[in-house]
């Protein structure tokens, strides 16, 4: 679970991502 927690700590990295990159990151999620 340590890796999972560390991954969540990298939120700032996501904030820097562009909308397109974010969309690409959540493309595998079904937000219908």
Backbone as CSV, one residue per row, in Angstrom:
resi,resn,N_x,N_y,N_z,CA_x,CA_y,CA_z,C_x,C_y,C_z
1,UNK,0.846,-1.213,0.000,0.000,0.000,0.000,0.876,1.256,0.000
2,UNK,2.137,1.077,0.344,3.043,2.236,0.407,3.119,2.926,-0.952
3,UNK,3.285,2.136,-1.992,3.386,2.716,-3.345,2.106,3.479,-3.679
4,UNK,0.959,2.913,-3.296,-0.328,3.563,-3.586,-0.400,4.931,-2.906
5,UNK,0.029,4.972,-1.654,-0.007,6.236,-0.896,0.941,7.244,-1.542
6,UNK,2.145,6.815,-1.876,3.123,7.702,-2.511,2.561,8.226,-3.821
7,UNK,1.850,7.383,-4.525,1.266,7.790,-5.804,0.260,8.921,-5.587
8,UNK,-0.493,8.826,-4.516,-1.489,9.859,-4.217,-0.812,11.160,-3.783
9,UNK,0.398,11.039,-3.267,1.129,12.223,-2.815,1.605,13.046,-4.015
10,UNK,1.595,12.444,-5.196,2.070,13.144,-6.397,0.952,13.934,-7.064
11,UNK,-0.030,14.333,-6.279,-1.161,15.092,-6.829,-0.698,16.355,-7.558
12,UNK,0.230,17.117,-6.980,0.717,18.343,-7.631,1.133,18.086,-9.074
13,UNK,1.685,16.921,-9.328,2.101,16.576,-10.690,0.884,16.569,-11.606
14,UNK,-0.230,16.038,-11.125,-1.446,15.987,-11.936,-1.983,17.391,-12.183
15,UNK,-1.838,18.241,-11.186,-2.362,19.610,-11.318,-1.640,20.359,-12.433
16,UNK,-0.385,19.980,-12.665,0.416,20.646,-13.703,0.035,20.104,-15.090
17,UNK,-0.513,18.900,-15.110,-0.893,18.282,-16.393,-1.935,19.131,-17.119
18,UNK,-1.937,19.013,-18.429,-2.919,19.757,-19.221,-4.241,19.004,-19.228
19,UNK,-5.304,19.674,-19.611,-6.619,19.010,-19.628,-6.582,17.775,-20.521
20,UNK,-5.856,17.886,-21.623,-5.783,16.750,-22.542,-5.106,15.563,-21.867
21,UNK,-4.026,15.841,-21.159,-3.314,14.761,-20.482,-4.192,14.138,-19.406
22,UNK,-4.933,14.977,-18.705,-5.831,14.469,-17.664,-6.903,13.582,-18.295
23,UNK,-7.476,14.051,-19.394,-8.507,13.267,-20.080,-7.927,11.925,-20.496
24,UNK,-6.688,11.960,-20.973,-6.034,10.734,-21.414,-5.823,9.804,-20.218
25,UNK,-5.512,10.392,-19.081,-5.244,9.599,-17.883,-6.518,8.931,-17.381
26,UNK,-7.645,9.613,-17.531,-8.915,9.071,-17.050,-9.726,8.442,-18.182
27,UNK,-9.065,8.238,-19.320,-9.771,7.675,-20.475,-10.249,6.257,-20.163
28,UNK,-9.509,5.563,-19.291,-9.899,4.189,-18.967,-11.024,4.164,-17.936
29,UNK,-11.360,5.320,-17.389,-12.464,5.378,-16.418,-13.766,5.697,-17.147
30,UNK,-14.828,5.014,-16.754,-16.110,5.226,-17.439,-16.921,6.316,-16.743
31,UNK,-16.771,7.541,-17.196,-17.530,8.666,-16.615,-18.670,9.028,-17.549
32,UNK,-19.710,8.208,-17.555,-20.800,8.487,-18.491,-21.911,9.220,-17.766
